[in-house]
Each structure stands twice: as C-alpha cells, then as structure tokens.
C-alpha cells in the first residue's frame, strides 16, 4: 500500500516538473518571437500623380516562329542508300533529300514489263483469230484483262519506285538530320526536319484593353531585338479569341524575312504602335502595381494610411503603365516599401 502511494507521488511530481518546464519554454519562445506592431507607421516611398503625355511609341514583345516546319518520313519501308543533304543545307521544293534502295522494285518492274509485252502480243494475235472465228471470244477477253492487270501492277511499282526518292515538300533549311546511310526507313519514322524561315510568324500577347489596337490584315512595324535597325512589316493574320493562362490574347503576324534570312526562329522582337494620341493620361511605374493581371491594384495614401485601390490598365510600355481608370491627378501612390504593407496600414512617406 505504501509503495503505491510513493509511486503515485513520484508520478505526480514528474508531471508537475514537465508542466512547469513546458510553461517556461512557452514564455521563452514568446519572448524571442518578434511581435509586429500594427500601429507603427511603415516607411514607404510614394509619388504624386499628374497628367502626362505618352511620348514614346508603345511596343509589345513577342517571338519569331517559322512559317513552315515539318519532319519528313518515308511513305514506304526500305534501306537508306544515301542522304543527299546535311544540317544547314538550303533546299528547294521537290529537291531530292534521301534515296532508298529500289533495286528489287526495279527488277519486279522489268518482270512486269516482260509480261505486258507478251500479253500485248497475245491480245493482238487473239484479236485477229477471234475476228476470223478461229478461237472463242473468251480467250481474247482473258488476254485483255490480263494486260490491264499487268499495266496496273506496273503503275503500282513505278509509284513505289518514285517514293524511294524522298523530296522536299517545300523550300527551306534542313534543321535536323535524324538518320544516316545504311539505316532503315519506315512510315512514320522521322528522317529529316525542314524549316522555312523566308516567311516568319511573330506572336505577341496583349491584354484585353490592348486587343482593340490590332486589326486583322493591317500592317504594323516590328523588329528583332538583336537587329533593331532592320525594320520589318508584319500583317496581322490572327487575333486570339480566347485568353491564355495569363489572361492575355495572342496576336499573330506574318512577316517576310530579310533577303539574307538573318531573323531566326526563336528570336525575340518588338511590334511598335505609333502614339498619335495627344491626350494626357495618368502614367505610373509598373513596379508600383500589386494584385494580379486580372485585378491590378495600387496602394494610395489617404490620411496617413495605405489604401488598396483597383485600377484598369490601358496599356504597358517599357517599365510604365498607362491607367484608364481608378486613379486621378493628385493621388499619391506608393512605389516602394511593400514589405509588411497591408490595406489600412499606417505609413510614413520618406522620399
């Protein structure tokens, strides 16, 4: 009985020690944690808005893509005797690229030619005999049908022989060589890749507010970033009817490359829109915009507090944004100091 009492007292003592230790640890942790004082003003940088004219032409970034690009495969099976081009070769439409082994097909064609020659002689002979009632007409009919069948077989073999020479479906540059002499070609297995960059596609993504600035079949000026001096003309061939993941719409242009084909697929470029608008607008730094592309916002300062304000962006150019609504002249917006900033926070402007 006494042992049970002793065990119980020891257990209670241990539990008490553990509880006290946990409470002390909690107090220590709380004392070490930084407690943010929401009443303390946050130092920010801000600017007062005024109406300005957009002096620069508006540009939109995009990417050049080939007008045509395809991977070429064989229509029939066969051993590759020779590959007539290499990576970087410029080819014309209809030019021979790969030659497959066709020796067996040519032998079969010779055999069929001999059959046709014999059947043609039989038809001529049976025609004379049938007209003289020397043979039954069915013999002539069988010879005529046999001749027709042999001619079809000859045409089939000639088509197969023609397909052993793989030709370029359009003019362009060989951008990938996926086979070598001695390999085996089969339908659906790519052998070469041809890219046509004489005409390029140039695609930009714009917001819904900017979509109306592009009209199908209209001509716009654009250039590659690495060749800003080489101005190109692009015709709008497609305007997106469905927004992508970034809630923007693709605009695609058709562009004639330079004569020396210096613009390559994958290069970045810009399409320029002339600014003929003499009206003044509210223009803010793009870095001051918070929120999302769907719901852009800025912090404006009112009575010493940061207030989130919804805005509508008309267009972006360089590192600036042109605002169509949500802000007016005299508003003070925060441009820097967004750490710990929230709607309704006390702020202290320190420009």
VOZAVO-249076 format. One record per residue (C-alpha): residue in one letter; x negated, y negated, z. Coordinates in nm, 2 decimals. Layout:
<atoms>
atom type A&east X&north Y&up Z
...
</atoms>
This chain:
<atoms>
atom type X&east 0.00&north 0.00&up 0.00
atom type X&east -0.28&north -0.24&up 0.09
atom type X&east -0.46&north -0.16&up -0.23
atom type X&east -0.16&north -0.25&up -0.44
atom type X&east -0.13&north -0.59&up -0.26
atom type X&east -0.50&north -0.65&up -0.32
atom type X&east -0.47&north -0.57&up -0.69
atom type X&east -0.17&north -0.80&up -0.72
atom type X&east -0.35&north -1.09&up -0.56
atom type X&east -0.66&north -1.04&up -0.78
atom type X&east -0.45&north -1.03&up -1.09
atom type X&east -0.26&north -1.35&up -0.98
atom type X&east -0.59&north -1.52&up -0.91
atom type X&east -0.73&north -1.43&up -1.26
atom type X&east -0.41&north -1.55&up -1.43
atom type X&east -0.44&north -1.88&up -1.24
atom type X&east -0.80&north -1.92&up -1.34
atom type X&east -0.72&north -1.86&up -1.70
atom type X&east -0.43&north -2.11&up -1.70
atom type X&east -0.64&north -2.38&up -1.54
atom type X&east -0.92&north -2.32&up -1.79
atom type X&east -0.67&north -2.34&up -2.08
atom type X&east -0.52&north -2.67&up -1.95
atom type X&east -0.87&north -2.82&up -1.91
atom type X&east -0.96&north -2.71&up -2.26
atom type X&east -0.65&north -2.87&up -2.40
atom type X&east -0.72&north -3.20&up -2.23
atom type X&east -1.08&north -3.19&up -2.35
atom type X&east -0.97&north -3.13&up -2.71
atom type X&east -0.71&north -3.40&up -2.70
atom type X&east -0.97&north -3.65&up -2.57
atom type X&east -1.20&north -3.56&up -2.86
atom type X&east -0.94&north -3.59&up -3.13
atom type X&east -0.91&north -3.93&up -3.30
atom type X&east -0.57&north -4.09&up -3.25
atom type X&east -0.48&north -4.32&up -3.53
atom type X&east -0.33&north -4.65&up -3.40
atom type X&east -0.05&north -4.72&up -3.64
atom type X&east -0.01&north -5.08&up -3.50
atom type X&east -0.37&north -5.16&up -3.60
atom type X&east -0.39&north -5.35&up -3.93
atom type X&east -0.57&north -5.18&up -4.22
atom type X&east -0.83&north -5.37&up -4.41
atom type X&east -0.74&north -5.39&up -4.78
atom type X&east -0.82&north -5.58&up -5.09
atom type X&east -0.55&north -5.75&up -5.29
atom type X&east -0.48&north -5.98&up -5.58
atom type X&east -0.20&north -6.23&up -5.65
atom type X&east -0.03&north -6.17&up -5.98
atom type X&east 0.01&north -6.43&up -6.26
atom type X&east 0.14&north -6.40&up -6.62
atom type X&east -0.13&north -6.33&up -6.87
atom type X&east -0.16&north -6.28&up -7.25
atom type X&east -0.28&north -5.95&up -7.37
atom type X&east -0.59&north -6.05&up -7.56
atom type X&east -0.72&north -5.70&up -7.66
atom type X&east -0.58&north -5.47&up -7.92
atom type X&east -0.42&north -5.17&up -7.75
atom type X&east -0.59&north -4.84&up -7.82
atom type X&east -0.49&north -4.48&up -7.74
atom type X&east -0.74&north -4.19&up -7.71
atom type X&east -0.70&north -3.87&up -7.90
atom type X&east -0.87&north -3.57&up -8.05
atom type X&east -0.95&north -3.48&up -8.41
atom type X&east -0.85&north -3.13&up -8.53
atom type X&east -0.89&north -2.96&up -8.87
atom type X&east -0.62&north -2.99&up -9.13
atom type X&east -0.65&north -2.62&up -9.21
atom type X&east -0.83&north -2.34&up -9.03
atom type X&east -0.79&north -1.96&up -9.07
atom type X&east -0.97&north -1.64&up -9.00
atom type X&east -1.00&north -1.42&up -9.31
atom type X&east -0.95&north -1.05&up -9.31
atom type X&east -0.92&north -0.78&up -9.58
atom type X&east -0.60&north -0.65&up -9.73
atom type X&east -0.74&north -0.30&up -9.77
atom type X&east -0.99&north -0.08&up -9.60
atom type X&east -1.34&north -0.04&up -9.73
atom type X&east -1.71&north -0.07&up -9.66
atom type X&east -1.86&north -0.42&up -9.70
atom type X&east -2.13&north -0.42&up -9.97
atom type X&east -2.22&north -0.79&up -9.94
atom type X&east -2.13&north -1.11&up -9.76
atom type X&east -2.18&north -1.39&up -10.00
atom type X&east -2.17&north -1.69&up -9.76
atom type X&east -2.31&north -1.78&up -9.42
atom type X&east -2.21&north -2.02&up -9.14
atom type X&east -2.21&north -2.37&up -9.27
atom type X&east -2.16&north -2.28&up -9.63
atom type X&east -1.92&north -2.51&up -9.82
atom type X&east -1.68&north -2.30&up -10.03
atom type X&east -1.41&north -2.38&up -10.29
atom type X&east -1.07&north -2.24&up -10.32
atom type X&east -1.09&north -1.90&up -10.50
atom type X&east -1.46&north -1.86&up -10.44
atom type X&east -1.58&north -1.50&up -10.36
atom type X&east -1.68&north -1.46&up -10.00
atom type X&east -1.71&north -1.08&up -9.94
atom type X&east -1.74&north -0.79&up -10.17
atom type X&east -1.61&north -0.45&up -10.06
atom type X&east -1.72&north -0.11&up -10.21
atom type X&east -1.49&north -0.03&up -10.51
atom type X&east -1.69&north 0.24&up -10.68
atom type X&east -1.43&north 0.51&up -10.60
atom type X&east -1.14&north 0.29&up -10.72
atom type X&east -1.32&north 0.22&up -11.05
atom type X&east -1.37&north 0.60&up -11.10
atom type X&east -1.00&north 0.65&up -11.04
atom type X&east -0.92&north 0.38&up -11.28
atom type X&east -1.13&north 0.55&up -11.55
atom type X&east -0.94&north 0.87&up -11.49
atom type X&east -0.61&north 0.69&up -11.53
atom type X&east -0.73&north 0.52&up -11.85
atom type X&east -0.80&north 0.86&up -12.00
atom type X&east -0.46&north 0.98&up -11.90
atom type X&east -0.30&north 0.68&up -12.06
atom type X&east -0.50&north 0.73&up -12.38
atom type X&east -0.38&north 1.09&up -12.40
atom type X&east -0.02&north 1.01&up -12.31
atom type X&east -0.01&north 0.73&up -12.57
atom type X&east -0.12&north 0.97&up -12.84
atom type X&east 0.14&north 1.22&up -12.73
atom type X&east 0.42&north 0.96&up -12.75
atom type X&east 0.32&north 0.86&up -13.10
atom type X&east 0.30&north 1.23&up -13.21
atom type X&east 0.62&north 1.33&up -13.05
atom type X&east 0.80&north 1.03&up -13.19
atom type X&east 0.72&north 1.14&up -13.54
atom type X&east 0.82&north 1.50&up -13.46
atom type X&east 1.14&north 1.40&up -13.29
atom type X&east 1.24&north 1.19&up -13.59
atom type X&east 1.19&north 1.50&up -13.81
atom type X&east 1.39&north 1.71&up -13.56
atom type X&east 1.08&north 1.93&up -13.52
atom type X&east 1.10&north 1.91&up -13.14
atom type X&east 1.35&north 1.84&up -12.87
atom type X&east 1.40&north 1.48&up -12.77
atom type X&east 1.34&north 1.57&up -12.40
atom type X&east 0.97&north 1.63&up -12.48
atom type X&east 0.94&north 1.28&up -12.61
atom type X&east 1.12&north 1.14&up -12.31
atom type X&east 0.88&north 1.31&up -12.07
atom type X&east 0.58&north 1.17&up -12.25
atom type X&east 0.73&north 0.82&up -12.24
atom type X&east 0.80&north 0.84&up -11.87
atom type X&east 0.45&north 0.99&up -11.80
atom type X&east 0.29&north 0.70&up -11.99
atom type X&east 0.49&north 0.44&up -11.79
atom type X&east 0.40&north 0.61&up -11.46
atom type X&east 0.03&north 0.61&up -11.56
atom type X&east 0.04&north 0.24&up -11.65
atom type X&east 0.19&north 0.17&up -11.31
atom type X&east -0.09&north 0.37&up -11.15
atom type X&east -0.34&north 0.17&up -11.35
atom type X&east -0.19&north -0.16&up -11.24
atom type X&east -0.20&north -0.05&up -10.87
atom type X&east -0.56&north 0.05&up -10.90
atom type X&east -0.65&north -0.28&up -11.07
atom type X&east -0.48&north -0.47&up -10.79
atom type X&east -0.67&north -0.27&up -10.53
atom type X&east -1.00&north -0.34&up -10.71
atom type X&east -0.92&north -0.71&up -10.72
atom type X&east -0.86&north -0.71&up -10.34
atom type X&east -1.21&north -0.57&up -10.28
atom type X&east -1.33&north -0.92&up -10.37
atom type X&east -1.22&north -1.14&up -10.08
atom type X&east -1.19&north -1.50&up -10.19
atom type X&east -1.14&north -1.83&up -10.01
atom type X&east -0.77&north -1.93&up -9.97
atom type X&east -0.87&north -2.30&up -9.96
atom type X&east -1.17&north -2.51&up -9.98
atom type X&east -1.37&north -2.58&up -9.66
atom type X&east -1.67&north -2.49&up -9.45
atom type X&east -1.75&north -2.14&up -9.31
atom type X&east -1.74&north -2.20&up -8.93
atom type X&east -1.77&north -1.84&up -8.81
atom type X&east -1.92&north -1.52&up -8.96
atom type X&east -1.78&north -1.21&up -8.78
atom type X&east -1.92&north -0.93&up -8.99
atom type X&east -2.23&north -0.81&up -9.18
atom type X&east -2.32&north -0.60&up -9.48
atom type X&east -2.25&north -0.23&up -9.41
atom type X&east -1.96&north -0.30&up -9.17
atom type X&east -1.62&north -0.15&up -9.23
atom type X&east -1.33&north -0.39&up -9.32
atom type X&east -0.97&north -0.31&up -9.23
atom type X&east -0.65&north -0.51&up -9.25
atom type X&east -0.61&north -0.75&up -8.96
atom type X&east -0.98&north -0.75&up -8.85
atom type X&east -1.12&north -1.10&up -8.90
atom type X&east -1.44&north -1.13&up -9.11
atom type X&east -1.49&north -1.50&up -9.16
atom type X&east -1.34&north -1.83&up -9.04
atom type X&east -1.30&north -2.12&up -9.28
atom type X&east -1.22&north -2.47&up -9.16
atom type X&east -1.11&north -2.76&up -9.38
atom type X&east -1.21&north -3.10&up -9.24
atom type X&east -1.17&north -3.30&up -9.56
atom type X&east -0.84&north -3.40&up -9.41
atom type X&east -0.80&north -3.41&up -9.03
atom type X&east -0.52&north -3.42&up -8.78
atom type X&east -0.56&north -3.67&up -8.50
atom type X&east -0.33&north -3.63&up -8.19
atom type X&east -0.27&north -3.88&up -7.91
atom type X&east -0.03&north -3.85&up -7.61
atom type X&east 0.17&north -4.16&up -7.52
atom type X&east 0.43&north -4.24&up -7.25
atom type X&east 0.80&north -4.27&up -7.33
atom type X&east 0.77&north -4.65&up -7.31
atom type X&east 0.50&north -4.64&up -7.58
atom type X&east 0.67&north -4.39&up -7.81
atom type X&east 0.87&north -4.66&up -8.00
atom type X&east 0.54&north -4.82&up -8.12
atom type X&east 0.48&north -4.53&up -8.36
atom type X&east 0.69&north -4.47&up -8.67
atom type X&east 0.67&north -4.17&up -8.90
atom type X&east 0.49&north -4.22&up -9.23
atom type X&east 0.34&north -4.56&up -9.11
atom type X&east -0.03&north -4.62&up -9.14
atom type X&east -0.25&north -4.70&up -8.84
atom type X&east -0.62&north -4.78&up -8.79
atom type X&east -0.83&north -4.53&up -8.60
atom type X&east -1.20&north -4.43&up -8.55
atom type X&east -1.41&north -4.17&up -8.39
atom type X&east -1.58&north -4.27&up -8.06
atom type X&east -1.93&north -4.17&up -8.19
atom type X&east -1.87&north -4.37&up -8.52
atom type X&east -1.68&north -4.68&up -8.42
atom type X&east -1.80&north -4.86&up -8.73
atom type X&east -1.63&north -4.61&up -8.96
atom type X&east -1.26&north -4.72&up -8.96
atom type X&east -1.01&north -4.47&up -9.09
atom type X&east -0.65&north -4.48&up -9.19
atom type X&east -0.41&north -4.24&up -9.03
atom type X&east -0.05&north -4.17&up -9.13
atom type X&east 0.19&north -4.06&up -8.87
atom type X&east 0.32&north -3.71&up -8.97
atom type X&east 0.48&north -3.61&up -8.64
atom type X&east 0.62&north -3.77&up -8.33
atom type X&east 0.69&north -3.55&up -8.03
atom type X&east 1.05&north -3.47&up -7.95
atom type X&east 0.97&north -3.30&up -7.62
atom type X&east 0.74&north -3.42&up -7.33
atom type X&east 0.44&north -3.21&up -7.23
atom type X&east 0.33&north -3.12&up -6.88
atom type X&east 0.20&north -3.48&up -6.82
atom type X&east 0.54&north -3.63&up -6.92
atom type X&east 0.38&north -3.77&up -7.23
atom type X&east 0.47&north -3.73&up -7.60
atom type X&east 0.23&north -3.62&up -7.88
atom type X&east 0.18&north -3.84&up -8.19
atom type X&east 0.00&north -3.67&up -8.48
atom type X&east -0.17&north -3.85&up -8.77
atom type X&east -0.30&north -3.72&up -9.10
atom type X&east -0.65&north -3.87&up -9.16
atom type X&east -0.88&north -3.85&up -9.47
atom type X&east -1.23&north -3.78&up -9.35
atom type X&east -1.53&north -3.98&up -9.48
atom type X&east -1.70&north -3.87&up -9.80
atom type X&east -1.99&north -3.71&up -9.61
atom type X&east -1.75&north -3.54&up -9.37
atom type X&east -1.91&north -3.70&up -9.06
atom type X&east -1.60&north -3.67&up -8.85
atom type X&east -1.60&north -3.32&up -8.70
atom type X&east -1.32&north -3.11&up -8.54
atom type X&east -1.30&north -3.16&up -8.17
atom type X&east -1.44&north -3.52&up -8.17
atom type X&east -1.27&north -3.79&up -7.96
atom type X&east -1.13&north -4.10&up -8.11
atom type X&east -0.90&north -4.40&up -8.07
atom type X&east -0.60&north -4.53&up -8.26
atom type X&east -0.56&north -4.90&up -8.25
atom type X&east -0.25&north -5.11&up -8.23
atom type X&east -0.28&north -5.48&up -8.32
atom type X&east -0.14&north -5.71&up -8.05
atom type X&east 0.08&north -5.96&up -8.22
atom type X&east 0.27&north -6.04&up -7.91
atom type X&east 0.21&north -6.39&up -7.78
atom type X&east 0.43&north -6.34&up -7.48
atom type X&east 0.28&north -6.34&up -7.13
atom type X&east 0.30&north -6.03&up -6.92
atom type X&east 0.21&north -5.90&up -6.57
atom type X&east -0.11&north -5.71&up -6.61
atom type X&east -0.26&north -5.51&up -6.32
atom type X&east -0.56&north -5.29&up -6.27
atom type X&east -0.48&north -4.93&up -6.34
atom type X&east -0.66&north -4.83&up -6.02
atom type X&east -0.40&north -5.01&up -5.81
atom type X&east -0.13&north -4.77&up -5.93
atom type X&east -0.02&north -4.49&up -5.70
atom type X&east 0.25&north -4.23&up -5.72
atom type X&east 0.29&north -4.02&up -6.03
atom type X&east 0.32&north -4.07&up -6.41
atom type X&east 0.69&north -4.01&up -6.37
atom type X&east 0.73&north -4.25&up -6.08
atom type X&east 0.44&north -4.50&up -6.07
atom type X&east 0.42&north -4.73&up -5.77
atom type X&east 0.21&north -5.01&up -5.62
atom type X&east 0.17&north -5.15&up -5.27
atom type X&east 0.28&north -5.51&up -5.25
atom type X&east 0.20&north -5.72&up -4.94
atom type X&east 0.50&north -5.88&up -4.76
atom type X&east 0.48&north -6.04&up -4.42
atom type X&east 0.16&north -5.86&up -4.34
atom type X&east 0.29&north -5.52&up -4.43
atom type X&east 0.22&north -5.28&up -4.73
atom type X&east 0.55&north -5.21&up -4.91
atom type X&east 0.57&north -4.94&up -5.18
atom type X&east 0.72&north -5.09&up -5.50
atom type X&east 0.85&north -4.89&up -5.80
atom type X&east 0.72&north -5.02&up -6.14
atom type X&east 0.77&north -4.95&up -6.51
atom type X&east 0.46&north -4.94&up -6.72
atom type X&east 0.50&north -5.07&up -7.08
atom type X&east 0.15&north -4.96&up -7.19
atom type X&east -0.20&north -4.90&up -7.08
atom type X&east -0.52&north -5.03&up -7.24
atom type X&east -0.88&north -4.98&up -7.12
atom type X&east -0.85&north -4.99&up -6.74
atom type X&east -0.54&north -5.21&up -6.72
atom type X&east -0.17&north -5.16&up -6.73
atom type X&east 0.10&north -5.38&up -6.87
atom type X&east 0.41&north -5.39&up -6.65
atom type X&east 0.76&north -5.44&up -6.79
atom type X&east 0.95&north -5.45&up -6.46
atom type X&east 0.91&north -5.41&up -6.08
atom type X&east 0.66&north -5.70&up -6.04
atom type X&east 0.67&north -6.07&up -6.09
atom type X&east 0.44&north -6.37&up -6.07
atom type X&east 0.32&north -6.45&up -5.72
atom type X&east 0.34&north -6.09&up -5.59
atom type X&east 0.04&north -5.98&up -5.40
atom type X&east -0.06&north -5.62&up -5.48
atom type X&east -0.32&north -5.40&up -5.30
atom type X&east -0.61&north -5.30&up -5.52
atom type X&east -0.84&north -5.12&up -5.27
atom type X&east -0.83&north -4.97&up -4.93
atom type X&east -0.57&north -4.70&up -4.98
atom type X&east -0.72&north -4.47&up -4.71
atom type X&east -0.46&north -4.42&up -4.43
atom type X&east -0.23&north -4.66&up -4.61
atom type X&east 0.14&north -4.59&up -4.60
atom type X&east 0.47&north -4.76&up -4.67
atom type X&east 0.52&north -5.02&up -4.40
atom type X&east 0.16&north -5.02&up -4.26
atom type X&east 0.02&north -5.34&up -4.12
atom type X&east -0.25&north -5.47&up -4.35
atom type X&east -0.52&north -5.74&up -4.33
atom type X&east -0.64&north -5.88&up -4.67
atom type X&east -1.02&north -5.91&up -4.68
atom type X&east -1.12&north -6.01&up -5.03
</atoms>
